[in-house]
Every structure is written in structure tokens, then in C-alpha cells.
Amino acid sequence: QVQLVESGGGLVQPGEALTLSCAASGFTFNTYAIQWHRQAPGKERELVAGISSNGNGNILYADSVKGRFTISRDNSKNTAFLQMSSLKPEDPAVYYCKAIMGRSAYWGQGTQVTVSA
């Protein structure tokens, strides 16, 4: 059974940091690229960051998070991460992990990130 389980969300104050994790099982993790997406209430889901299957290739970030967020993965642990720093009031959303290989894609259930003073 394929599973992607996000964790690490929570409530932080502006300027603080959080690290999200995405634990994968049921498929060959190291052959899938990983993306983090987020969706705020009333808004469309947007791509935040992506990393290639081996972690050493292409990495991309949305302009809104460049310099603040870092995506990484540990293929030995079938886990991907999103380190978020300097969180802003516009960052709150449900953050989703997505695994992609060609036409095959899996989504996690999401983890809530709230930024509030």
C-alpha cells in the first residue's frame, strides 16, 4: 500500500522556523521526484519546492519561498523534508508532499502550518 505521510506542521510566530517531513512507503522512493505543494483557504494549490529522485539533481523553489525554504531528501530513510525559516503571515496553508515518476503520482494527506503572532 502506497503511503506518503507528512508531519511537522504546527503553529509558529512570524519569523520562526518549522521542518516538515514526508515519510514514504509502498513504492520505490528513490525513483520518484518529490514536490511540496501548499494550499491556503480559498486559494489554489501551489508548488512550493521540488527535488529530483537522487537529490543531487534539479531543485526548484517558488519565488515566494526562495532563500527561506530548503527541500531535501534522505533516500536511505524514504523521507523528504521541507525546512522552512523566516515564516511569514502569507505562508500558512496545508502543506502536501507529492511523489512523481512519469505519469505516476502519489499525494500525502497534508499537514497544517499556521503562522500567527
FIRO-522774 format. One record per atom (N, C-alpha, C): residue number from 0; residue in one letter; atom name; z, x, y. Coordinates in steps of 0.1 Angstrom, whole numbers, plus 2048, in hexadecimal, padded with zeros to 3 digits. Layout:
<lokes>
<loke num="NUM" residu="A" atome="CA" c3="Z" c1="X" c2="Y"/>
...
</lokes>
This chain:
<lokes>
<loke num="0" residu="Q" atome="N" c3="800" c1="808" c2="7F4"/>
<loke num="0" residu="Q" atome="CA" c3="800" c1="800" c2="800"/>
<loke num="0" residu="Q" atome="C" c3="800" c1="809" c2="80C"/>
<loke num="1" residu="V" atome="N" c3="7F6" c1="806" c2="815"/>
<loke num="1" residu="V" atome="CA" c3="7F5" c1="80E" c2="821"/>
<loke num="1" residu="V" atome="C" c3="800" c1="80A" c2="82B"/>
<loke num="2" residu="Q" atome="N" c3="807" c1="813" c2="831"/>
<loke num="2" residu="Q" atome="CA" c3="811" c1="810" c2="83B"/>
<loke num="2" residu="Q" atome="C" c3="810" c1="81B" c2="846"/>
<loke num="3" residu="L" atome="N" c3="811" c1="816" c2="853"/>
<loke num="3" residu="L" atome="CA" c3="814" c1="81E" c2="85E"/>
<loke num="3" residu="L" atome="C" c3="820" c1="818" c2="865"/>
<loke num="4" residu="V" atome="N" c3="82A" c1="820" c2="866"/>
<loke num="4" residu="V" atome="CA" c3="837" c1="81B" c2="86C"/>
<loke num="4" residu="V" atome="C" c3="83B" c1="823" c2="878"/>
<loke num="5" residu="E" atome="N" c3="83A" c1="81D" c2="884"/>
<loke num="5" residu="E" atome="CA" c3="83E" c1="823" c2="890"/>
<loke num="5" residu="E" atome="C" c3="84D" c1="822" c2="892"/>
<loke num="6" residu="S" atome="N" c3="853" c1="82C" c2="898"/>
<loke num="6" residu="S" atome="CA" c3="861" c1="82B" c2="89C"/>
<loke num="6" residu="S" atome="C" c3="863" c1="834" c2="8A8"/>
<loke num="7" residu="G" atome="N" c3="86F" c1="832" c2="8AE"/>
<loke num="7" residu="G" atome="CA" c3="873" c1="83B" c2="8B9"/>
<loke num="7" residu="G" atome="C" c3="872" c1="834" c2="8C7"/>
<loke num="8" residu="G" atome="N" c3="86D" c1="828" c2="8C7"/>
<loke num="8" residu="G" atome="CA" c3="86D" c1="820" c2="8D4"/>
<loke num="8" residu="G" atome="C" c3="87B" c1="81D" c2="8D8"/>
<loke num="9" residu="G" atome="N" c3="87C" c1="819" c2="8E5"/>
<loke num="9" residu="G" atome="CA" c3="889" c1="815" c2="8EA"/>
<loke num="9" residu="G" atome="C" c3="888" c1="813" c2="8F9"/>
<loke num="10" residu="L" atome="N" c3="894" c1="812" c2="8FF"/>
<loke num="10" residu="L" atome="CA" c3="896" c1="810" c2="90D"/>
<loke num="10" residu="L" atome="C" c3="89A" c1="81D" c2="914"/>
<loke num="11" residu="V" atome="N" c3="892" c1="822" c2="91E"/>
<loke num="11" residu="V" atome="CA" c3="895" c1="82E" c2="925"/>
<loke num="11" residu="V" atome="C" c3="894" c1="82B" c2="934"/>
<loke num="12" residu="Q" atome="N" c3="899" c1="834" c2="93C"/>
<loke num="12" residu="Q" atome="CA" c3="897" c1="833" c2="94A"/>
<loke num="12" residu="Q" atome="C" c3="88B" c1="83B" c2="94F"/>
<loke num="13" residu="P" atome="N" c3="885" c1="837" c2="95A"/>
<loke num="13" residu="P" atome="CA" c3="87A" c1="83F" c2="95F"/>
<loke num="13" residu="P" atome="C" c3="87D" c1="84E" c2="960"/>
<loke num="14" residu="G" atome="N" c3="873" c1="855" c2="95C"/>
<loke num="14" residu="G" atome="CA" c3="875" c1="864" c2="95C"/>
<loke num="14" residu="G" atome="C" c3="87A" c1="86A" c2="94F"/>
<loke num="15" residu="E" atome="N" c3="87F" c1="861" c2="946"/>
<loke num="15" residu="E" atome="CA" c3="884" c1="866" c2="939"/>
<loke num="15" residu="E" atome="C" c3="879" c1="867" c2="92F"/>
<loke num="16" residu="A" atome="N" c3="87D" c1="86C" c2="923"/>
<loke num="16" residu="A" atome="CA" c3="874" c1="86E" c2="918"/>
<loke num="16" residu="A" atome="C" c3="877" c1="867" c2="90C"/>
<loke num="17" residu="L" atome="N" c3="86D" c1="865" c2="904"/>
<loke num="17" residu="L" atome="CA" c3="86E" c1="85F" c2="8F6"/>
<loke num="17" residu="L" atome="C" c3="864" c1="865" c2="8ED"/>
<loke num="18" residu="T" atome="N" c3="867" c1="866" c2="8E1"/>
<loke num="18" residu="T" atome="CA" c3="85E" c1="86B" c2="8D7"/>
<loke num="18" residu="T" atome="C" c3="85C" c1="860" c2="8CC"/>
<loke num="19" residu="L" atome="N" c3="84F" c1="85B" c2="8CB"/>
<loke num="19" residu="L" atome="CA" c3="84C" c1="851" c2="8C1"/>
<loke num="19" residu="L" atome="C" c3="847" c1="858" c2="8B4"/>
<loke num="20" residu="S" atome="N" c3="84A" c1="853" c2="8A9"/>
<loke num="20" residu="S" atome="CA" c3="845" c1="858" c2="89C"/>
<loke num="20" residu="S" atome="C" c3="83D" c1="84D" c2="895"/>
<loke num="21" residu="C" atome="N" c3="834" c1="852" c2="88D"/>
<loke num="21" residu="C" atome="CA" c3="82B" c1="849" c2="885"/>
<loke num="21" residu="C" atome="C" c3="82B" c1="84E" c2="877"/>
<loke num="22" residu="A" atome="N" c3="832" c1="848" c2="86E"/>
<loke num="22" residu="A" atome="CA" c3="833" c1="84C" c2="860"/>
<loke num="22" residu="A" atome="C" c3="828" c1="845" c2="857"/>
<loke num="23" residu="A" atome="N" c3="820" c1="84D" c2="850"/>
<loke num="23" residu="A" atome="CA" c3="815" c1="847" c2="849"/>
<loke num="23" residu="A" atome="C" c3="817" c1="848" c2="83A"/>
<loke num="24" residu="S" atome="N" c3="812" c1="83E" c2="832"/>
<loke num="24" residu="S" atome="CA" c3="813" c1="83F" c2="824"/>
<loke num="24" residu="S" atome="C" c3="808" c1="836" c2="81E"/>
<loke num="25" residu="G" atome="N" c3="804" c1="839" c2="812"/>
<loke num="25" residu="G" atome="CA" c3="7FA" c1="831" c2="80B"/>
<loke num="25" residu="G" atome="C" c3="7EB" c1="835" c2="80D"/>
<loke num="26" residu="F" atome="N" c3="7E9" c1="83F" c2="815"/>
<loke num="26" residu="F" atome="CA" c3="7DC" c1="844" c2="817"/>
<loke num="26" residu="F" atome="C" c3="7DC" c1="853" c2="819"/>
<loke num="27" residu="T" atome="N" c3="7D1" c1="85A" c2="819"/>
<loke num="27" residu="T" atome="CA" c3="7D1" c1="868" c2="81B"/>
<loke num="27" residu="T" atome="C" c3="7D1" c1="86C" c2="82A"/>
<loke num="28" residu="F" atome="N" c3="7DD" c1="86E" c2="82E"/>
<loke num="28" residu="F" atome="CA" c3="7E0" c1="86F" c2="83D"/>
<loke num="28" residu="F" atome="C" c3="7D8" c1="87A" c2="843"/>
<loke num="29" residu="N" atome="N" c3="7D7" c1="885" c2="83D"/>
<loke num="29" residu="N" atome="CA" c3="7D0" c1="890" c2="843"/>
<loke num="29" residu="N" atome="C" c3="7C1" c1="88F" c2="844"/>
<loke num="30" residu="T" atome="N" c3="7BC" c1="884" c2="840"/>
<loke num="30" residu="T" atome="CA" c3="7AD" c1="882" c2="842"/>
<loke num="30" residu="T" atome="C" c3="7AA" c1="878" c2="84D"/>
<loke num="31" residu="Y" atome="N" c3="7B5" c1="873" c2="853"/>
<loke num="31" residu="Y" atome="CA" c3="7B4" c1="868" c2="85E"/>
<loke num="31" residu="Y" atome="C" c3="7B8" c1="86E" c2="86B"/>
<loke num="32" residu="A" atome="N" c3="7AF" c1="86B" c2="875"/>
<loke num="32" residu="A" atome="CA" c3="7B4" c1="86D" c2="883"/>
<loke num="32" residu="A" atome="C" c3="7BE" c1="863" c2="886"/>
<loke num="33" residu="I" atome="N" c3="7C7" c1="867" c2="890"/>
<loke num="33" residu="I" atome="CA" c3="7D2" c1="85E" c2="894"/>
<loke num="33" residu="I" atome="C" c3="7D0" c1="85B" c2="8A3"/>
<loke num="34" residu="Q" atome="N" c3="7D2" c1="84F" c2="8A6"/>
<loke num="34" residu="Q" atome="CA" c3="7D3" c1="84B" c2="8B4"/>
<loke num="34" residu="Q" atome="C" c3="7DF" c1="843" c2="8B7"/>
<loke num="35" residu="W" atome="N" c3="7E4" c1="844" c2="8C3"/>
<loke num="35" residu="W" atome="CA" c3="7EF" c1="83C" c2="8C9"/>
<loke num="35" residu="W" atome="C" c3="7E8" c1="833" c2="8D3"/>
<loke num="36" residu="H" atome="N" c3="7EB" c1="826" c2="8D2"/>
<loke num="36" residu="H" atome="CA" c3="7E7" c1="81C" c2="8DB"/>
<loke num="36" residu="H" atome="C" c3="7F3" c1="815" c2="8E1"/>
<loke num="37" residu="R" atome="N" c3="7F2" c1="80E" c2="8EC"/>
<loke num="37" residu="R" atome="CA" c3="7FD" c1="806" c2="8F1"/>
<loke num="37" residu="R" atome="C" c3="7F8" c1="7F9" c2="8F7"/>
<loke num="38" residu="Q" atome="N" c3="800" c1="7EF" c2="8F7"/>
<loke num="38" residu="Q" atome="CA" c3="7FD" c1="7E2" c2="8FC"/>
<loke num="38" residu="Q" atome="C" c3="809" c1="7DD" c2="904"/>
<loke num="39" residu="A" atome="N" c3="806" c1="7DB" c2="911"/>
<loke num="39" residu="A" atome="CA" c3="811" c1="7D5" c2="919"/>
<loke num="39" residu="A" atome="C" c3="80E" c1="7C6" c2="91A"/>
<loke num="40" residu="P" atome="N" c3="818" c1="7BE" c2="91D"/>
<loke num="40" residu="P" atome="CA" c3="816" c1="7AF" c2="91E"/>
<loke num="40" residu="P" atome="C" c3="80B" c1="7AB" c2="927"/>
<loke num="41" residu="G" atome="N" c3="802" c1="7A3" c2="923"/>
<loke num="41" residu="G" atome="CA" c3="7F8" c1="79E" c2="92B"/>
<loke num="41" residu="G" atome="C" c3="7EC" c1="7A8" c2="92D"/>
<loke num="42" residu="K" atome="N" c3="7ED" c1="7B3" c2="926"/>
<loke num="42" residu="K" atome="CA" c3="7E2" c1="7BD" c2="928"/>
<loke num="42" residu="K" atome="C" c3="7DC" c1="7C0" c2="91A"/>
<loke num="43" residu="E" atome="N" c3="7D0" c1="7C6" c2="91B"/>
<loke num="43" residu="E" atome="CA" c3="7C9" c1="7CA" c2="90F"/>
<loke num="43" residu="E" atome="C" c3="7CF" c1="7D6" c2="909"/>
<loke num="44" residu="R" atome="N" c3="7CE" c1="7D8" c2="8FC"/>
<loke num="44" residu="R" atome="CA" c3="7D3" c1="7E4" c2="8F5"/>
<loke num="44" residu="R" atome="C" c3="7CA" c1="7F0" c2="8FA"/>
<loke num="45" residu="E" atome="N" c3="7D0" c1="7FB" c2="8FD"/>
<loke num="45" residu="E" atome="CA" c3="7C9" c1="806" c2="902"/>
<loke num="45" residu="E" atome="C" c3="7CC" c1="813" c2="8FA"/>
<loke num="46" residu="L" atome="N" c3="7C2" c1="81C" c2="8F9"/>
<loke num="46" residu="L" atome="CA" c3="7C4" c1="828" c2="8F2"/>
<loke num="46" residu="L" atome="C" c3="7CC" c1="832" c2="8FB"/>
<loke num="47" residu="V" atome="N" c3="7D6" c1="838" c2="8F6"/>
<loke num="47" residu="V" atome="CA" c3="7DF" c1="841" c2="8FD"/>
<loke num="47" residu="V" atome="C" c3="7DC" c1="84F" c2="8FA"/>
<loke num="48" residu="A" atome="N" c3="7DB" c1="852" c2="8ED"/>
<loke num="48" residu="A" atome="CA" c3="7D8" c1="860" c2="8E8"/>
<loke num="48" residu="A" atome="C" c3="7D2" c1="860" c2="8DA"/>
<loke num="49" residu="G" atome="N" c3="7CB" c1="86A" c2="8D7"/>
<loke num="49" residu="G" atome="CA" c3="7C6" c1="86C" c2="8C9"/>
<loke num="49" residu="G" atome="C" c3="7C5" c1="87A" c2="8C5"/>
<loke num="50" residu="I" atome="N" c3="7C6" c1="87C" c2="8B8"/>
<loke num="50" residu="I" atome="CA" c3="7C6" c1="889" c2="8B2"/>
<loke num="50" residu="I" atome="C" c3="7BE" c1="889" c2="8A5"/>
<loke num="51" residu="S" atome="N" c3="7B7" c1="894" c2="8A3"/>
<loke num="51" residu="S" atome="CA" c3="7AE" c1="895" c2="897"/>
<loke num="51" residu="S" atome="C" c3="7B6" c1="896" c2="88B"/>
<loke num="52" residu="S" atome="N" c3="7B0" c1="895" c2="87F"/>
<loke num="52" residu="S" atome="CA" c3="7B6" c1="895" c2="872"/>
<loke num="52" residu="S" atome="C" c3="7BE" c1="8A1" c2="86F"/>
<loke num="53" residu="N" atome="N" c3="7B9" c1="8AD" c2="873"/>
<loke num="53" residu="N" atome="CA" c3="7C0" c1="8B9" c2="870"/>
<loke num="53" residu="N" atome="C" c3="7CA" c1="8BE" c2="87B"/>
<loke num="54" residu="G" atome="N" c3="7CA" c1="8B7" c2="886"/>
<loke num="54" residu="G" atome="CA" c3="7D3" c1="8BA" c2="891"/>
<loke num="54" residu="G" atome="C" c3="7CF" c1="8C6" c2="899"/>
<loke num="55" residu="N" atome="N" c3="7C5" c1="8CC" c2="895"/>
<loke num="55" residu="N" atome="CA" c3="7C0" c1="8D8" c2="89D"/>
<loke num="55" residu="N" atome="C" c3="7B3" c1="8D6" c2="8A4"/>
<loke num="56" residu="G" atome="N" c3="7AE" c1="8CA" c2="8A3"/>
<loke num="56" residu="G" atome="CA" c3="7A1" c1="8C7" c2="8A9"/>
<loke num="56" residu="G" atome="C" c3="7A3" c1="8C0" c2="8B6"/>
<loke num="57" residu="N" atome="N" c3="79B" c1="8B6" c2="8B8"/>
<loke num="57" residu="N" atome="CA" c3="79B" c1="8AE" c2="8C4"/>
<loke num="57" residu="N" atome="C" c3="7A8" c1="8A7" c2="8C7"/>
<loke num="58" residu="I" atome="N" c3="7AD" c1="8A8" c2="8D3"/>
<loke num="58" residu="I" atome="CA" c3="7B8" c1="8A0" c2="8D7"/>
<loke num="58" residu="I" atome="C" c3="7B4" c1="899" c2="8E4"/>
<loke num="59" residu="L" atome="N" c3="7B7" c1="88D" c2="8E6"/>
<loke num="59" residu="L" atome="CA" c3="7B3" c1="886" c2="8F2"/>
<loke num="59" residu="L" atome="C" c3="7BF" c1="87E" c2="8F8"/>
<loke num="60" residu="Y" atome="N" c3="7BF" c1="87C" c2="905"/>
<loke num="60" residu="Y" atome="CA" c3="7C9" c1="874" c2="90B"/>
<loke num="60" residu="Y" atome="C" c3="7C3" c1="86B" c2="916"/>
<loke num="61" residu="A" atome="N" c3="7C9" c1="85F" c2="917"/>
<loke num="61" residu="A" atome="CA" c3="7C5" c1="857" c2="922"/>
<loke num="61" residu="A" atome="C" c3="7C9" c1="85E" c2="92F"/>
<loke num="62" residu="D" atome="N" c3="7C1" c1="85C" c2="93A"/>
<loke num="62" residu="D" atome="CA" c3="7C5" c1="862" c2="947"/>
<loke num="62" residu="D" atome="C" c3="7D3" c1="85F" c2="94B"/>
<loke num="63" residu="S" atome="N" c3="7D7" c1="853" c2="948"/>
<loke num="63" residu="S" atome="CA" c3="7E4" c1="84E" c2="94D"/>
<loke num="63" residu="S" atome="C" c3="7F0" c1="856" c2="947"/>
<loke num="64" residu="V" atome="N" c3="7EE" c1="85D" c2="93C"/>
<loke num="64" residu="V" atome="CA" c3="7F9" c1="864" c2="935"/>
<loke num="64" residu="V" atome="C" c3="7F7" c1="873" c2="934"/>
<loke num="65" residu="K" atome="N" c3="7EB" c1="878" c2="939"/>
<loke num="65" residu="K" atome="CA" c3="7E9" c1="886" c2="938"/>
<loke num="65" residu="K" atome="C" c3="7F4" c1="88E" c2="93F"/>
<loke num="66" residu="G" atome="N" c3="7F8" c1="898" c2="938"/>
<loke num="66" residu="G" atome="CA" c3="803" c1="8A1" c2="93E"/>
<loke num="66" residu="G" atome="C" c3="811" c1="89B" c2="93C"/>
<loke num="67" residu="R" atome="N" c3="812" c1="88F" c2="937"/>
<loke num="67" residu="R" atome="CA" c3="81F" c1="889" c2="934"/>
<loke num="67" residu="R" atome="C" c3="821" c1="887" c2="925"/>
<loke num="68" residu="F" atome="N" c3="817" c1="883" c2="91E"/>
<loke num="68" residu="F" atome="CA" c3="818" c1="880" c2="910"/>
<loke num="68" residu="F" atome="C" c3="811" c1="88B" c2="908"/>
<loke num="69" residu="T" atome="N" c3="817" c1="88D" c2="8FC"/>
<loke num="69" residu="T" atome="CA" c3="811" c1="897" c2="8F2"/>
<loke num="69" residu="T" atome="C" c3="811" c1="890" c2="8E4"/>
<loke num="70" residu="I" atome="N" c3="805" c1="890" c2="8DF"/>
<loke num="70" residu="I" atome="CA" c3="803" c1="88B" c2="8D1"/>
<loke num="70" residu="I" atome="C" c3="803" c1="897" c2="8C8"/>
<loke num="71" residu="S" atome="N" c3="808" c1="895" c2="8BC"/>
<loke num="71" residu="S" atome="CA" c3="809" c1="89F" c2="8B2"/>
<loke num="71" residu="S" atome="C" c3="80A" c1="899" c2="8A4"/>
<loke num="72" residu="R" atome="N" c3="808" c1="8A1" c2="89A"/>
<loke num="72" residu="R" atome="CA" c3="80A" c1="89C" c2="88C"/>
<loke num="72" residu="R" atome="C" c3="80F" c1="8A7" c2="883"/>
<loke num="73" residu="D" atome="N" c3="815" c1="8A2" c2="879"/>
<loke num="73" residu="D" atome="CA" c3="81A" c1="8AB" c2="86E"/>
<loke num="73" residu="D" atome="C" c3="814" c1="8A6" c2="861"/>
<loke num="74" residu="N" atome="N" c3="809" c1="8AC" c2="85D"/>
<loke num="74" residu="N" atome="CA" c3="803" c1="8A6" c2="851"/>
<loke num="74" residu="N" atome="C" c3="80B" c1="8A9" c2="844"/>
<loke num="75" residu="S" atome="N" c3="814" c1="8B2" c2="845"/>
<loke num="75" residu="S" atome="CA" c3="81D" c1="8B5" c2="839"/>
<loke num="75" residu="S" atome="C" c3="827" c1="8AA" c2="837"/>
<loke num="76" residu="K" atome="N" c3="829" c1="8A2" c2="842"/>
<loke num="76" residu="K" atome="CA" c3="833" c1="897" c2="842"/>
<loke num="76" residu="K" atome="C" c3="82C" c1="88A" c2="844"/>
<loke num="77" residu="N" atome="N" c3="81F" c1="889" c2="844"/>
<loke num="77" residu="N" atome="CA" c3="818" c1="87D" c2="847"/>
<loke num="77" residu="N" atome="C" c3="81D" c1="875" c2="853"/>
<loke num="78" residu="T" atome="N" c3="81F" c1="87D" c2="85D"/>
<loke num="78" residu="T" atome="CA" c3="825" c1="877" c2="869"/>
<loke num="78" residu="T" atome="C" c3="81E" c1="87B" c2="876"/>
<loke num="79" residu="A" atome="N" c3="81C" c1="872" c2="87F"/>
<loke num="79" residu="A" atome="CA" c3="817" c1="876" c2="88C"/>
<loke num="79" residu="A" atome="C" c3="821" c1="872" c2="897"/>
<loke num="80" residu="F" atome="N" c3="820" c1="879" c2="8A2"/>
<loke num="80" residu="F" atome="CA" c3="82A" c1="878" c2="8AD"/>
<loke num="80" residu="F" atome="C" c3="823" c1="875" c2="8BA"/>
<loke num="81" residu="L" atome="N" c3="82A" c1="86F" c2="8C3"/>
<loke num="81" residu="L" atome="CA" c3="826" c1="86E" c2="8D1"/>
<loke num="81" residu="L" atome="C" c3="832" c1="871" c2="8D9"/>
<loke num="82" residu="Q" atome="N" c3="832" c1="87D" c2="8DF"/>
<loke num="82" residu="Q" atome="CA" c3="83D" c1="881" c2="8E8"/>
<loke num="82" residu="Q" atome="C" c3="83A" c1="87C" c2="8F6"/>
<loke num="83" residu="M" atome="N" c3="842" c1="874" c2="8FC"/>
<loke num="83" residu="M" atome="CA" c3="840" c1="86E" c2="909"/>
<loke num="83" residu="M" atome="C" c3="84B" c1="873" c2="912"/>
<loke num="84" residu="S" atome="N" c3="847" c1="879" c2="91D"/>
<loke num="84" residu="S" atome="CA" c3="850" c1="87E" c2="927"/>
<loke num="84" residu="S" atome="C" c3="84D" c1="878" c2="935"/>
<loke num="85" residu="S" atome="N" c3="856" c1="879" c2="93E"/>
<loke num="85" residu="S" atome="CA" c3="854" c1="874" c2="94B"/>
<loke num="85" residu="S" atome="C" c3="84F" c1="866" c2="94B"/>
<loke num="86" residu="L" atome="N" c3="856" c1="85E" c2="943"/>
<loke num="86" residu="L" atome="CA" c3="851" c1="850" c2="941"/>
<loke num="86" residu="L" atome="C" c3="852" c1="848" c2="94F"/>
<loke num="87" residu="K" atome="N" c3="848" c1="840" c2="951"/>
<loke num="87" residu="K" atome="CA" c3="846" c1="839" c2="95D"/>
<loke num="87" residu="K" atome="C" c3="848" c1="82A" c2="95B"/>
<loke num="88" residu="P" atome="N" c3="84A" c1="822" c2="965"/>
<loke num="88" residu="P" atome="CA" c3="84B" c1="814" c2="964"/>
<loke num="88" residu="P" atome="C" c3="83F" c1="80D" c2="95E"/>
<loke num="89" residu="E" atome="N" c3="833" c1="814" c2="95F"/>
<loke num="89" residu="E" atome="CA" c3="827" c1="80E" c2="95A"/>
<loke num="89" residu="E" atome="C" c3="825" c1="812" c2="94B"/>
<loke num="90" residu="D" atome="N" c3="82E" c1="819" c2="945"/>
<loke num="90" residu="D" atome="CA" c3="82C" c1="81D" c2="937"/>
<loke num="90" residu="D" atome="C" c3="832" c1="813" c2="92D"/>
<loke num="91" residu="P" atome="N" c3="83A" c1="80A" c2="930"/>
<loke num="91" residu="P" atome="CA" c3="840" c1="800" c2="926"/>
<loke num="91" residu="P" atome="C" c3="835" c1="7F9" c2="91F"/>
<loke num="92" residu="A" atome="N" c3="836" c1="7F8" c2="912"/>
<loke num="92" residu="A" atome="CA" c3="82C" c1="7F1" c2="90A"/>
<loke num="92" residu="A" atome="C" c3="831" c1="7F1" c2="8FC"/>
<loke num="93" residu="V" atome="N" c3="82A" c1="7EB" c2="8F3"/>
<loke num="93" residu="V" atome="CA" c3="82B" c1="7ED" c2="8E5"/>
<loke num="93" residu="V" atome="C" c3="821" c1="7F8" c2="8E1"/>
<loke num="94" residu="Y" atome="N" c3="826" c1="802" c2="8DB"/>
<loke num="94" residu="Y" atome="CA" c3="81E" c1="80E" c2="8D7"/>
<loke num="94" residu="Y" atome="C" c3="81B" c1="80D" c2="8C9"/>
<loke num="95" residu="Y" atome="N" c3="80E" c1="80E" c2="8C6"/>
<loke num="95" residu="Y" atome="CA" c3="809" c1="80D" c2="8B8"/>
<loke num="95" residu="Y" atome="C" c3="802" c1="81A" c2="8B4"/>
<loke num="96" residu="C" atome="N" c3="804" c1="81D" c2="8A7"/>
<loke num="96" residu="C" atome="CA" c3="7FE" c1="828" c2="8A1"/>
<loke num="96" residu="C" atome="C" c3="7F2" c1="823" c2="899"/>
<loke num="97" residu="K" atome="N" c3="7E6" c1="82A" c2="899"/>
<loke num="97" residu="K" atome="CA" c3="7DA" c1="826" c2="892"/>
<loke num="97" residu="K" atome="C" c3="7D5" c1="832" c2="88B"/>
<loke num="98" residu="A" atome="N" c3="7D1" c1="830" c2="87E"/>
<loke num="98" residu="A" atome="CA" c3="7CB" c1="83B" c2="876"/>
<loke num="98" residu="A" atome="C" c3="7BC" c1="837" c2="874"/>
<loke num="99" residu="I" atome="N" c3="7B3" c1="840" c2="877"/>
<loke num="99" residu="I" atome="CA" c3="7A5" c1="83D" c2="876"/>
<loke num="99" residu="I" atome="C" c3="79E" c1="848" c2="86E"/>
<loke num="100" residu="M" atome="N" c3="795" c1="843" c2="865"/>
<loke num="100" residu="M" atome="CA" c3="78B" c1="84C" c2="85F"/>
<loke num="100" residu="M" atome="C" c3="77F" c1="844" c2="85D"/>
<loke num="101" residu="G" atome="N" c3="774" c1="847" c2="865"/>
<loke num="101" residu="G" atome="CA" c3="768" c1="83F" c2="864"/>
<loke num="101" residu="G" atome="C" c3="76B" c1="831" c2="867"/>
<loke num="102" residu="R" atome="N" c3="767" c1="828" c2="85E"/>
<loke num="102" residu="R" atome="CA" c3="769" c1="81A" c2="860"/>
<loke num="102" residu="R" atome="C" c3="777" c1="815" c2="85B"/>
<loke num="103" residu="S" atome="N" c3="77E" c1="81E" c2="855"/>
<loke num="103" residu="S" atome="CA" c3="78B" c1="81A" c2="850"/>
<loke num="103" residu="S" atome="C" c3="796" c1="81C" c2="85B"/>
<loke num="104" residu="A" atome="N" c3="79E" c1="813" c2="85D"/>
<loke num="104" residu="A" atome="CA" c3="7A8" c1="814" c2="867"/>
<loke num="104" residu="A" atome="C" c3="7B5" c1="80C" c2="863"/>
<loke num="105" residu="Y" atome="N" c3="7C0" c1="812" c2="867"/>
<loke num="105" residu="Y" atome="CA" c3="7CD" c1="80B" c2="864"/>
<loke num="105" residu="Y" atome="C" c3="7D5" c1="80B" c2="870"/>
<loke num="106" residu="W" atome="N" c3="7DD" c1="800" c2="873"/>
<loke num="106" residu="W" atome="CA" c3="7E6" c1="7FF" c2="87E"/>
<loke num="106" residu="W" atome="C" c3="7F4" c1="7FE" c2="879"/>
<loke num="107" residu="G" atome="N" c3="7FD" c1="803" c2="881"/>
<loke num="107" residu="G" atome="CA" c3="80B" c1="801" c2="87F"/>
<loke num="107" residu="G" atome="C" c3="80F" c1="7F4" c2="886"/>
<loke num="108" residu="Q" atome="N" c3="81C" c1="7F0" c2="885"/>
<loke num="108" residu="Q" atome="CA" c3="821" c1="7E4" c2="88B"/>
<loke num="108" residu="Q" atome="C" c3="825" c1="7E5" c2="899"/>
<loke num="109" residu="G" atome="N" c3="827" c1="7F2" c2="89E"/>
<loke num="109" residu="G" atome="CA" c3="82A" c1="7F4" c2="8AC"/>
<loke num="109" residu="G" atome="C" c3="839" c1="7F6" c2="8AE"/>
<loke num="110" residu="T" atome="N" c3="83C" c1="7FD" c2="8B9"/>
<loke num="110" residu="T" atome="CA" c3="84A" c1="800" c2="8BD"/>
<loke num="110" residu="T" atome="C" c3="84A" c1="7FE" c2="8CC"/>
<loke num="111" residu="Q" atome="N" c3="855" c1="7F7" c2="8D1"/>
<loke num="111" residu="Q" atome="CA" c3="856" c1="7F3" c2="8DF"/>
<loke num="111" residu="Q" atome="C" c3="85C" c1="7FF" c2="8E7"/>
<loke num="112" residu="V" atome="N" c3="855" c1="802" c2="8F2"/>
<loke num="112" residu="V" atome="CA" c3="85A" c1="80B" c2="8FC"/>
<loke num="112" residu="V" atome="C" c3="85D" c1="804" c2="909"/>
<loke num="113" residu="T" atome="N" c3="869" c1="805" c2="90E"/>
<loke num="113" residu="T" atome="CA" c3="86D" c1="7FE" c2="91A"/>
<loke num="113" residu="T" atome="C" c3="872" c1="809" c2="924"/>
<loke num="114" residu="V" atome="N" c3="86D" c1="808" c2="930"/>
<loke num="114" residu="V" atome="CA" c3="871" c1="812" c2="93B"/>
<loke num="114" residu="V" atome="C" c3="877" c1="809" c2="946"/>
<loke num="115" residu="S" atome="N" c3="884" c1="80B" c2="948"/>
<loke num="115" residu="S" atome="CA" c3="88A" c1="803" c2="952"/>
<loke num="115" residu="S" atome="C" c3="896" c1="80B" c2="958"/>
<loke num="116" residu="A" atome="N" c3="898" c1="80A" c2="965"/>
<loke num="116" residu="A" atome="CA" c3="8A4" c1="810" c2="96B"/>
<loke num="116" residu="A" atome="C" c3="8B0" c1="807" c2="96A"/>
</lokes>
